[in-house]
Amino acid sequence: MAEVKTARRFYLHKRHMAAQYEDSDLDLTWRAKQEAEPGSALPEYFPHQAALEAQGYTKREDIDGADAAELVRAGLTQRQATDVIAAFAAL
């Protein structure tokens, strides 16, 4: 597991675990907790935003500490994950 620096990332990891077990109620619970935490918006030009949002990465704090392997496990392609990590490092 990649580094968990914020409550948002902790809740996001819990969401991903709930999704693996196909527990939609638990997923919704962790999603509500994640979304209740403050966060900084990703820049409008940030690469693969739709793919990131589909996997719950909606704020900078959700990505901070992630690595490409985590993003691939979450559902992004290797290329998308590499682009995201590079773009985040450049912020």
ZITA-V510222 format. One line per field, one symbol per residue. ss: DSSP state (H for helix, E for strand, C for the rest). phi: phi as a letter, one per 30 degrees, with the letter a starting at -180 (. if undefined). psi: psi as a letter, one per 40 degrees, with the letter a starting at -180 (. if undefined). A space follows every 50 residues. Layout:
ss->???
phi->???
psi->???
This chain:
ss->CCCCCCHHHHHHHHHHHHHHCCCHHHHHHHHHHHHHCCCCECCCCCCCHH HHHHCCCCEHHHHCCCCHHHHHHHCCCHHHHHHHHHHHHCC
phi->.ddccbdededdddddddddchcdddedddddddddddacddeededhdd ddddcjccbeddcejdbdddddddkddeddddddddddddd
psi->hihheiddddddddddddddefgddddddddddddeiiihiiidehifdd ddddeegeiddddheiiddddddeeiidddddddddddde.
